[in-house]
Structures are given as C-alpha cells and as structure tokens.
Amino acid sequence: MGEFDPDEDTTSWRPVARTRTYELVIDRVEEQILAGALKVGDRLPAERDLAKMLGVSRAAVREAFRALEAQGVLRMGVGTGPDSGTTVAALPSPALTRLLRLHVALANFPTSDVVRARIMLERESARRAAQLARPDDLQRLAELLDEMDDPDCDRQRFNDLDTEFHVRIAEAGGNRLVADMTIAIRESMRRPLLAAFDQLGDEWFEIAEGLRADHRRIYQALLDGDADAAESRTEAHIRSFYRHGWADDL
C-alpha cells in the first residue's frame, strides 16, 4: 500500500479556485487517479496536508472525501494502523452498479432502448458464461431454476429469482464491467418488471411457464458449453417477453 511522504514533491497537487471548492478538490483527486498517480490501495494525504497543498479548508477536503467515499472511489478508515486514513477503494463495483442503476432509473429511457442495451450486454455475458462458468456457478443457476419451478413461488419472488438468474450469468461471464452494467440495467428494471407481471393478470401463469422454459434452455446451453446457443437463446428470451405489449418494436 502506497504511503504519503510529506517530503515528496507536491507540485502535482495544484491549488484550486475557491468556487465550489469541494467539487474542485474532487477534480484534483480524479486527476491523480486518471494520471495513474493514485492506484487502488494507495493512501491519500491527510486532510490537513492536502488542504495546505491545494490551498483550501480542511472542511472542503473532508466534504470531497465523503462524496468520493459515497461513490465508492475512496475508503475512509478511522484510528491508527494499516486500515486507517483515506485510501483508494479496492472494490468499486457495488458503487458503480448502484450509480448506474439510479441513473438508468432516473433517465426515463424508452423501454425499447433499455431492452436493446440489455440484449447487447447479456448476449456477451451468456457467451462468456458458456465458456467460463464454474461448477458452483452452474449449481447456483440450477437452484434458482428449481426455486422458480416451486408452485408456491409468487410473482414477486419469481421476479427476484429471475433477476438473480440473469445477474449470476453476467458474473459467471468474467467481464467485471459488462457484469456491472448488466446488473445495473437489470436491477433498474426490477420494479417495472414486477408491475408488468401484475398487469398480466391470469395471463401471467402461461407467460411464466414460457419464461421457465426459456431459462432451462439457456441453462442447458451453459451446461453444454455451447456459446452460440447461449447467446441466441438469451436474446430470444428477452425479446419474447417484452413483445407482450411493453416494447412492440423489438
């Protein structure tokens, strides 16, 4: 883990203007990360030192640190020892997923645009999962299928299991960025999907059977290591559901 040395040259930490100061502090931290001067696990200067280097108040630095911590960029530890101080976060994926999920939900994109983006991502995830899925990945997918087959599985539970099924495939594909984007889009649609399930009325039961059959076909392709089938079956599965009146132009 990199340690801050106050005797090192600090000219790369340029003072910032005093307008919207904490946001400009964030800009300076981002510059250091993008330039490669700060990497995962590196410790940032203490608030007092960084405030002096940037020509701002400690309060501005503290506010910037807190904002970056909320984004998953930094981790702020208290006390003394190796976990103390402010470091560049080692696990930004959950924060990235949360941020993407919220922006997708807030942007009010047309359903067909979201579904097309989902198809592009999930085709890639399914293809890679067919090649890379481990036995424990396949075991969990099989368990999810069995839970969805349970006669007592209501629509909300089915929706949760359905979401996890697609998320697990994305994670099994091994591309962390694709997985995070897939998870964000799929989870941003969790509530709209549940509302769609409810709108179906009794028609839901027939459609649910079709979804279960689709899931089984996708799973079989993964089990067989058939990347082409996994990719095409995943796309067909997503398109067929949304053609029930939510995205007729797919």
C-alpha positions as CSV (number, residue, x, y, z in Angstrom):
1,M,0.0,0.0,0.0
2,G,1.5,3.4,-1.0
3,E,2.2,5.8,1.8
4,F,2.1,9.6,1.6
5,D,5.5,11.2,2.2
6,P,5.1,14.9,3.1
7,D,8.7,15.5,1.9
8,E,8.0,14.4,-1.6
9,D,7.4,16.9,-4.4
10,T,3.8,18.0,-4.1
11,T,3.6,20.2,-7.2
12,S,1.2,17.7,-8.9
13,W,-1.4,18.7,-6.3
14,R,-2.3,22.1,-7.9
15,P,-4.1,24.7,-5.7
16,V,-7.8,25.1,-6.7
17,A,-10.0,28.1,-7.0
18,R,-12.3,28.9,-4.1
19,T,-15.6,28.5,-6.0
20,R,-17.5,25.2,-5.3
21,T,-14.3,24.2,-3.5
22,Y,-15.1,20.7,-2.5
23,E,-16.0,19.8,-6.1
24,L,-12.7,21.2,-7.3
25,V,-10.9,19.1,-4.7
26,I,-12.8,16.1,-6.2
27,D,-11.4,17.1,-9.6
28,R,-7.9,17.1,-8.3
29,V,-8.3,13.6,-6.8
30,E,-9.8,12.4,-10.1
31,E,-6.8,13.9,-11.9
32,Q,-4.4,11.9,-9.8
33,I,-6.3,8.7,-10.4
34,L,-6.7,9.2,-14.1
35,A,-2.9,10.0,-14.4
36,G,-2.0,6.9,-12.6
37,A,-0.5,8.7,-9.6
38,L,-3.1,7.1,-7.3
39,K,-3.9,3.4,-7.6
40,V,-6.1,1.0,-5.7
41,G,-4.9,0.8,-2.1
42,D,-2.8,4.0,-2.2
43,R,-3.2,6.3,0.8
44,L,-4.1,9.9,0.2
45,P,-2.5,12.8,2.1
46,A,-4.1,13.6,5.4
47,E,-6.8,16.2,5.4
48,R,-4.6,18.8,6.9
49,D,-1.8,18.2,4.4
50,L,-4.0,18.1,1.4
51,A,-5.8,21.2,2.4
52,K,-2.5,23.0,2.6
53,M,-1.3,21.6,-0.7
54,L,-4.5,22.7,-2.5
55,G,-4.9,26.0,-0.7
56,V,-8.4,25.1,0.6
57,S,-10.0,24.5,4.0
58,R,-9.9,21.1,5.7
59,A,-13.7,21.2,5.6
60,A,-13.6,21.3,1.8
61,V,-11.2,18.3,1.7
62,R,-13.4,16.4,4.2
63,E,-16.5,17.0,2.1
64,A,-14.8,15.9,-1.0
65,F,-13.5,12.8,0.6
66,R,-17.0,11.9,1.9
67,A,-18.5,12.5,-1.6
68,L,-15.9,10.2,-3.2
69,E,-16.5,7.6,-0.4
70,A,-20.2,7.6,-1.3
71,Q,-19.3,7.0,-4.9
72,G,-17.1,4.0,-3.9
73,V,-13.9,5.7,-5.0
74,L,-12.3,6.2,-1.6
75,R,-12.4,4.3,1.7
76,M,-12.1,6.3,4.9
77,G,-10.7,4.4,7.9
78,V,-10.5,5.7,11.5
79,G,-8.0,5.2,14.2
80,T,-4.4,4.0,13.6
81,G,-2.8,1.1,11.8
82,P,-2.8,-0.2,8.2
83,D,-6.5,0.3,7.7
84,S,-6.6,3.9,8.9
85,G,-6.6,7.0,6.8
86,T,-8.2,7.6,3.4
87,T,-7.3,5.1,0.6
88,V,-8.4,4.4,-2.9
89,A,-11.1,1.8,-2.7
90,A,-10.3,-1.8,-3.8
91,L,-13.9,-2.8,-4.5
92,P,-15.6,-0.1,-6.5
93,S,-18.0,-2.4,-8.4
94,P,-21.0,-2.2,-5.9
95,A,-20.9,1.6,-6.0
96,L,-20.6,1.6,-9.8
97,T,-23.6,-0.7,-10.1
98,R,-25.6,1.5,-7.7
99,L,-24.7,4.6,-9.6
100,L,-25.6,3.2,-13.0
101,R,-28.8,1.7,-11.7
102,L,-30.0,5.0,-10.3
103,H,-29.1,6.9,-13.5
104,V,-30.9,4.3,-15.7
105,A,-33.9,4.5,-13.5
106,L,-34.0,8.3,-13.4
107,A,-33.2,9.0,-17.1
108,N,-36.6,7.6,-18.2
109,F,-35.1,6.0,-21.3
110,P,-37.7,4.4,-23.7
111,T,-38.2,0.8,-22.7
112,S,-37.0,-0.5,-26.1
113,D,-33.7,1.4,-25.7
114,V,-33.1,-0.2,-22.3
115,V,-34.1,-3.6,-23.5
116,R,-31.7,-3.3,-26.6
117,A,-28.9,-2.3,-24.3
118,R,-29.7,-5.3,-22.0
119,I,-29.7,-7.6,-25.0
120,M,-26.3,-6.5,-26.2
121,L,-24.8,-6.9,-22.7
122,E,-26.5,-10.2,-21.9
123,R,-25.6,-11.8,-25.2
124,E,-21.9,-11.2,-24.3
125,S,-22.4,-12.4,-20.8
126,A,-24.1,-15.6,-21.9
127,R,-21.5,-16.4,-24.5
128,R,-18.7,-15.9,-22.0
129,A,-20.5,-17.8,-19.3
130,A,-20.9,-20.8,-21.6
131,Q,-17.1,-20.8,-21.9
132,L,-16.1,-19.8,-18.4
133,A,-18.8,-20.8,-15.9
134,R,-17.5,-22.8,-12.9
135,P,-19.3,-25.8,-11.4
136,D,-20.5,-23.6,-8.5
137,D,-21.9,-21.1,-10.9
138,L,-23.9,-23.8,-12.7
139,Q,-25.1,-25.2,-9.4
140,R,-26.5,-21.9,-8.2
141,L,-28.2,-21.4,-11.6
142,A,-29.8,-24.8,-11.2
143,E,-31.0,-24.0,-7.7
144,L,-32.6,-20.8,-9.0
145,L,-34.4,-22.7,-11.7
146,D,-35.8,-25.2,-9.1
147,E,-37.0,-22.3,-6.9
148,M,-38.8,-20.7,-9.8
149,D,-40.5,-24.0,-10.5
150,D,-41.9,-24.1,-7.0
151,P,-45.8,-23.9,-7.2
152,D,-45.7,-21.6,-4.2
153,C,-43.4,-19.1,-5.9
154,D,-45.4,-15.9,-6.2
155,R,-44.7,-13.1,-8.8
156,Q,-42.5,-11.0,-6.5
157,R,-40.4,-14.0,-5.6
158,F,-40.2,-15.1,-9.2
159,N,-39.1,-11.6,-10.2
160,D,-36.3,-11.7,-7.6
161,L,-35.1,-15.1,-8.7
162,D,-35.3,-14.1,-12.3
163,T,-33.1,-11.1,-11.6
164,E,-30.6,-13.2,-9.8
165,F,-30.5,-15.8,-12.6
166,H,-29.5,-13.1,-15.1
167,V,-27.1,-11.5,-12.7
168,R,-25.4,-14.8,-12.0
169,I,-24.9,-15.4,-15.7
170,A,-23.4,-11.9,-16.1
171,E,-21.0,-12.6,-13.2
172,A,-20.1,-16.0,-14.5
173,G,-19.0,-14.4,-17.8
174,G,-16.0,-13.0,-16.0
175,N,-16.0,-9.5,-17.5
176,R,-16.5,-7.3,-14.5
177,L,-17.5,-4.1,-16.3
178,V,-20.0,-5.9,-18.5
179,A,-21.4,-7.7,-15.4
180,D,-21.7,-4.4,-13.5
181,M,-23.5,-2.8,-16.4
182,T,-25.8,-5.8,-16.8
183,I,-26.6,-5.8,-13.1
184,A,-27.3,-2.1,-13.1
185,I,-29.7,-2.3,-16.0
186,R,-31.4,-5.5,-14.8
187,E,-31.9,-4.2,-11.3
188,S,-33.1,-0.8,-12.5
189,M,-35.9,-2.7,-14.2
190,R,-36.8,-4.8,-11.2
191,R,-39.9,-2.8,-10.1
192,P,-41.1,-2.1,-13.7
193,L,-40.9,-5.8,-14.3
194,L,-42.9,-6.7,-11.2
195,A,-45.5,-4.1,-12.2
196,A,-45.6,-5.8,-15.7
197,F,-46.1,-9.2,-14.1
198,D,-49.0,-7.8,-12.1
199,Q,-50.6,-6.3,-15.1
200,L,-50.7,-9.6,-16.9
201,G,-53.5,-10.9,-14.6
202,D,-54.2,-14.6,-15.2
203,E,-52.2,-14.4,-18.4
204,W,-49.2,-14.4,-16.1
205,F,-49.3,-18.2,-15.5
206,E,-48.9,-19.1,-19.2
207,I,-46.1,-16.5,-19.7
208,A,-44.3,-17.6,-16.5
209,E,-44.2,-21.2,-17.9
210,G,-42.6,-19.8,-21.1
211,L,-40.0,-17.9,-19.0
212,R,-39.2,-21.0,-17.1
213,A,-38.8,-23.0,-20.3
214,D,-36.5,-20.2,-21.7
215,H,-34.4,-20.3,-18.6
216,R,-34.0,-24.0,-18.8
217,R,-32.9,-23.7,-22.4
218,I,-30.3,-21.1,-21.6
219,Y,-29.1,-23.1,-18.7
220,Q,-28.7,-26.2,-20.9
221,A,-26.6,-24.2,-23.3
222,L,-24.4,-23.1,-20.5
223,L,-24.1,-26.7,-19.2
224,D,-23.2,-27.9,-22.7
225,G,-20.7,-25.1,-23.1
226,D,-22.5,-24.0,-26.3
227,A,-21.7,-20.3,-26.6
228,D,-23.7,-19.7,-29.8
229,A,-26.8,-21.3,-28.3
230,A,-26.5,-19.5,-25.0
231,E,-26.2,-16.2,-26.8
232,S,-29.1,-16.7,-29.2
233,R,-31.4,-18.2,-26.6
234,T,-30.7,-15.3,-24.2
235,E,-31.6,-12.8,-26.9
236,A,-34.8,-14.6,-27.9
237,H,-35.8,-14.9,-24.2
238,I,-35.5,-11.2,-23.6
239,R,-37.2,-10.1,-26.8
240,S,-40.1,-12.5,-26.5
241,F,-41.2,-11.2,-23.1
242,Y,-41.1,-7.5,-24.0
243,R,-43.2,-8.2,-27.1
244,H,-46.1,-8.8,-24.8
245,G,-47.0,-5.1,-25.1
246,W,-44.1,-3.3,-23.4
247,A,-41.8,-2.9,-26.4
248,D,-43.6,-4.0,-29.6
249,D,-40.8,-2.6,-31.8
250,L,-38.2,-5.1,-30.7
